[in-house]
Amino acid sequence: MLKTFYLLVTGLSNNLNAALRQNFLKKRHLLGIDDLELTEIHEILDLAEEYVNLNRGIGGEKKRLRTFTQINVFFENSTRTLSSFELAGKKLGAIVQNINIEKSSVKKGETLIDTALTLNAMKPDLLVVRHSSSGAVNLLSEKVNCSVLNAGDGAHEHPTQALLDALTIKHRKNIIEGLNIAICGDINHSRVARSNILLLSKLNNEVRLIGPSTLIPQTFSDMGLKVFNNMEEGLKNVDVIMMLRLQKERMTIGSIPSKREYFNRFGLDSQKLRFAKKNAIVMHPGPMNRGTEIDGNLADDLNRSVIQEQVEMGVAIRMAVMHLLIDEGRGN
């Protein structure tokens, strides 16, 4: 009897949630955090929570995208993000196809627009695109009839990374507003930093930036963000520490000193961590360079590090975004 009542209540709740969702995320694409309203951000996070439980074996149906086609087009190498999107699509029941750029017509000189037109002719429901040039995903989205999801474009944006980071913080802290959050390292070349600055600020957190002056653009100071060139000072009383990868492939010569000196000044270790709050959590989007950006022992400390949890939350966030873009967004 109790089980029947639980299933009835759960079903009513799910139907209500689905009805409410039809008011949100009416956009065809997710190209950046700047495009999202606060209500849409919370809707994505709430739905992702449901998918976290489903992925952990709590709950029922999650094959919402049966018969839908998802094509992942990554013009840059990726392990975590590509695997996460592929797994998210398959968990939702979508037909998932990865395009190998190394073996594609792009290597024969095909332009981005021609690639977009070719993929569009295949009638997919969703294109997940990563590109090395800022704005390339936006351009591609203008040439196709399906939904486009930005999986990272140059140093511009990486919206699902910011969303999964917010979900990770919410899971560990039980709140996602009113926190002091430090983003540390290579701010200049980081699309992760840009998306997180936009998202976490929208959620009414205090975001501060820490790193060498050569890696923090002046524009962020002009936006009113607190900028520090000293880890000890910048980490005082923070709730969340978000370390970033040094993107040496995008840097000019002289952007940083040696790796050893960089770690001594801006790498996170247990000594620098003491300046943060006692329950501060440590994040990194990966891939991380141990001994350069973060001490390996600290990265593996599950009492403070949530790096593996970020990976788990990534699958749930991408399931939620794809669900809302190509299922609820079409009134299904």
N, C-alpha and C positions, 0 to 999 in steps of 0.2 A: 504493500500500500504506500509506504513512504517513498519507495523507489518510483512508483507511478506518479506520485505527486511531484517528486523532484524533476522527473522528465517533462511533466506538463509545464511546470514553472520555467524550466530551462528553455523549452520550446517557445513559450510566450516571450521570454526575455530576448531570445535570439531573433524572433520575428520583429519585435519592437526595435531592436538595435538595427536590423536590416532596413526597416522603414525610415529610421532616423538618418541612416547613412545616405539615403538617396538625396538628401539635401546638401551633401558635402562632396567635395572633389569632383565637380562637374567639368573640370578641365580635361582636355584630351591627353595632355602631356605632363610629366614632372621634369622640368628642366633645371629648377633651382629652388632653394628655400625661399628666396625673395618673392616667389610667385604664390606662396601658401599663406592663407589667412590663419589666424590663431585657432579658430574653430576646426579647421582642416588638420592642423598639426595634432591637436588633441584627439581627433577622430582616428587618425592614422595610428597614434600611440595606443589608443584603447583597443582597436582591432588587432594590432600586433600582440597585445597582451593575451588576447584569445588564442592567437596562433602559437604563442609560447607554450600555453597549456596544452594545446592540441599536439604539438610536437613532442611534449613530454608524456603523451599518452593519456591526457586528461581531456575528455570530451569526445565528440563524434566526428561528423563529416567535415572534410576540408578540401574535397576535390571540386572546388568552385569553378575551375577553369577548364573542365573537360571540353574537348573539341576546339579550344582556342590555341592559336599558334604563336609562340614566342621565339624570336630570333635574337641571339646575342651576337653583337658585332663589336669586337674589341680591337681597335687599331693600336692599342698599347698592351704590353704583356700584363697579365694579371693571374694570380692564383686564388686569393681569398674572394675577391669580388665576383669574378666569373663563376667560380664554384658555388658561391652563395646564391647568385641569381639562378643558376641552372637547377640547383637543389630546390629552391623556392618554387620555381615553375613546375617542376616534376611533382612536388608535394601537393600542389594545387590541381594536378591532373592535366596540365597543359602539354601540348606537343612542343618540345624544346629543341631548337637547332642552334649549334654554335658555328659561326663562320670563322674559318681559319684564314686570317688575313695574309699570312705568309704564303698560302697556296691559292690566294684569290686573285682576281683581275686587277686589284689595286697594285699589286707588284708588277703588273704589266703596263701600268700608267693610267688606269681608270681613275677618273676624278671622283670626289666625294659625292657630287650631285648625281653622276651616272650610277654610282653604287646605290644611292638612295632610290633612284628610279627603278633599278633592277630589282631591289628587294621589295619595293612597293608593288611591283607587278606580280609577286608571289602571294599577295593578299594575306600578309600576316596580321595578327591582331595587336602585336606589341613588338617594338624594336627596343632592345636594351643596348645602348651605345656608349662606348668609351673612346675618347680621341685625345691626341696630344695637343691639339690646338683649342684654345679658348673660343667658345662660340660655335664650334663645328657642329655640335649636337643640335643647337638651336637652328642652324642652317638646314641640317638634314630634316628636322621636324617639319619644316615648311614645304618639303617636297614629297611628303608621303601622306597617305590617307589614314594610317593607323596611329595608335598611341606610341609615343616615344618617351623612354625613361633614361635620364642622364646618369650614366655610371661613372662620371668623371670626365671633365673636359679641360685639358691643360691645367692652368693654375686658377681656373675660374670657380667651379663648384663641384661638389660631390654630395648631393642632397641626401641619399639614403645612408651615407656614412654618418652624417650629422643626426639623422633621425634614430639610427641604431645606437648612437652614443647617448642620446637623450633617454632612450628606453632603458639602456644599461644603468644610467644614473638613477632613474626612477626606480628600477628594481632594487638597487642596493641602498638607496637613500630614502625610499618611499615618498619622495617629493621630487619635483622637477622645476620648482620655482623658488626664488629667493636665496639661491646658493652663491657662494663665491667660487668662481671657476677660473683656473689658470691654464692658458694654452701656451706651451713652451717649445721653443726651438725655431725651426725654419718656417716662419710665418709667411715670408715673402713668396715662396714657391708652392704653398700648400692650399689646394682646393678644399681639403678637409678643414683647415683653419677658417677659411672664408665662410663655408657653409655653417660651421659650428658657431661662429661669431654671430651670424644672422639669426640662427635658430635659438640659441641660448639667450640672446638679447631679447628676442620676441617673447620668450618665456619668463622674462623679468628676473634674470640672473645678472649678477655683476661679473662681467668677463674682463679678465686682465691678461695682457700679453707679456711674455718673458722671453728674452733672447738677445743675441748681439744686435747692435744697431744696424749692421749691414743686412740683417735678415728680417727687419720689421719696417715695412713701408710707412712713411710719414702720414699717409692717408688715414691710418687707424688712429693715430693721435688726434688728427683733425676731427674724427668721428666722436671724440670724447672718451675713448677707451683708455684705461690706465696701462701705461707701458713701462716695463722695468728691464734694465740691462743687468740685473743682479738677481740670481735665483733666491738667495736667502731673504732678500727684501720682498721680492715678488710673491713668494710662497707663504708669507705670514697670514695665518688664519684662513687658508683656503680649504674648501670642502672637497674639491675635485682637481686633480692634476692631470692634464691631458698633454702627453708628450707627442712630438711629431718626428717623422722620419726626415733626416737630412737628405734633401733631393739633389745630390751632387750632379746628377745628369742635367739639371736645369740651371746650375750655378755658373757664374763667371769666376775666373781665377781671383783669389784673394777674398772671397766672401767669408771664409772662416779660417782660423789658424789650423794647426795640426789636429787630428782626431783626438789625440791625448789631451791637448789644451782645451779643446771644445768640451770634452767630457768633464774635465776638472772644473770648468766654469758653468756649463749649462746642462751637463748630463745629470740625470736624477739618480741619487744614491740615498742610502739610509740616513746619512748625515744631513743632507739638504732636506730630506723629508721631515725631519724633526721640526722645521719651521712651520709646517702646515698643521692643521688640526689633527688631533690624535686619531680621529676616525676618517681622515681623508683617504679617498680612493685614488688609485693610479690607473691611467688609461693609455693606450697606444693603438693607433689604427692599423699598424703593421704594413709591410714587414718592418721589424725593428732591428736596429744594429746594436747588439749588446755590447756594452763597454764604450759606446759612443754617445747614444742618446739616453740610455738607461742601464743601470747595473743589472746583470743577469739574475742575481739572487732576488732582487726586489721585483723583477718582472714575474718571477715564479712564485712569489709570496701570495698565496690565495687569500690571506687576511687583508691585504691592501690592494693587490692587483686584480683588476676585472677584465684583463685582456682576453682571456678565453671566453668570458661571458659576453664580451662584445661580439665575438664570432657567432655565438648562439643567437643573440638578439638580431644580428644581421639577417639571418634567414627569415625570422618572423616579421621583421620590418618590411622586407622585400615582398613577402607573401601578402602583407596587408596593402602595400602600395599597388601591387599588380591587381589584386582583388578589386580595389576601389577604382582603378583606372579603367580596366577592361571588362569588368563584370557589373558592379553596381553602377559605374558611370554610364552604362548602356541600358540601365533599367532592367537587368536580368535578375 
